[in-house]
Amino acid sequence: MNMPAMYMMLMQEELMPHAGNMSVHRICAGYMSRTREAFMEINKKEILEKLCYTELVYDRIRKKLSVQMVNEDIEEYIFQAIEETPLECFEKTGKNYYISNLKQGIRITINSYTTRIITADKILKNE
């Protein structure tokens, strides 16, 4: 699927994270204004290879996503969510990556310098 077609598909849904109203356009980082170079500076393969976690983040993810998983299952869940997320839904702001997986309904925050997972938040569809 080409990027304009994907953008139009995403724009048909409105999403709302816990923090307040936010459209798909905003969640997927205004991809229309991003250049090919901006997408290339985000290296999904490198992020996946270097992902790391602290002990506290496991509990934070369990709480914020309302899941009861062992640490290894959380790591697999986050890995798969990042792997299946299109690059258009990756955003680098300041020192963090924000990865919005619309299919799973989560946004993952990763420190771009250490590739350490900071948190994962639910993204809820408007009713």
N, C-alpha and C positions, 0 to 999 in steps of 0.2 A: 504494500500500500504506500503510495507516495505521501509526502508530508502534507500537502494541502488537503488531500482526501482524509487523512487521519485527523487533521485539525478540525475539519467540518464535522466529522463523526464525534469528536470530543465535545465540540461546542453545542451539540444537541442535548447534552446532559448538564445540569447544574449541580454542583457539589458544594457541601458545606462542612469544613472541619470543625472540631470542637471549639476552636478559638473564635469563630465567627463566620460570616458569609464570605465565600470565596468562589469565583467561577472557575470552570475548567481552564479557561484562558489564563487566569492568574496562576492556578496550580501548575500548569504546564509551562510556566515561566515565559509567557508571551513569545512563544517560539517563532512567530511570524517575523519578529524583529531580529532574531538571532541569525548570524551568518554561519556558513559551513565551518569557519575557523573556530567559532564559539563552541560548536558541538565537538570539534576535534580536541579542544583543550580538556574536555571531560573524557577520561579514558575508563570506560566501564570495566574492561578486562582487568586493568590495574587495581581498581577499587575492589573488585571481587577477590583478587589474589591476596590483597593486603588487609582485608577486613579484620578488625580485632575488637574485643569486648572487655569491659571491666566487670567485676562481680556485681557492682551496683546496677549496671544497665540491664542485666537479666530481669531483676525484680521490677525495674521501671517499665520494661517492655511488657511483662506479665500484667502489671497494674493498668497501664494505659491501653493495652489491646484486650484486656479482660480475657486472658488465656491462661491455662495451667499447663505449661510445657516444661520439660527438662531443658537445661542449657543447650544441649546438642540439637534438640528440635527447634529451639529458637534460632540458632545459627543457620540451620537448614532452611527454615521459613524465610528469614531475612535474605539469605543468599538467593533463593528462588525468586523472591519478590523483586530484588534488584535485577537479576538476570533477565526476567521477562518484561521489565519496564522499558518502554521505548526511550531512546536518548532525548527525545523532545520533552520528556517529563523529568529530566535532570536539570537542576539549577545550581549554580555555584554563586553564593552570595557571601562576601567576606571570606571567612575561613571555613565555611561549611558548605557541604553539598546537601541539597534537599531533593529527595527522590520520591516522586508521587506515583505510586502504583494504583491506578484507578480500578483495575480489576480486583485487586485484593482489598481496596478501600483503605490503604495506609500511606502515610508519608514518613519516610525514614530520614533522619538527620545524621550526617556523618561529618566528622572533623576532616577537612581536606588535607591537612598536613600529616596527620597520624593515621588516617582512615579508620579511626575508632568510632564505633557506633555511639551516638549520643542519646538518641531516643527514637521511638516510633509512635506516631499518633494515628488515630482513626480519622478517616475522611468519610463523612456520612452523606448519603444522597438526600436531597431535599424531598420531602413528601408532598 
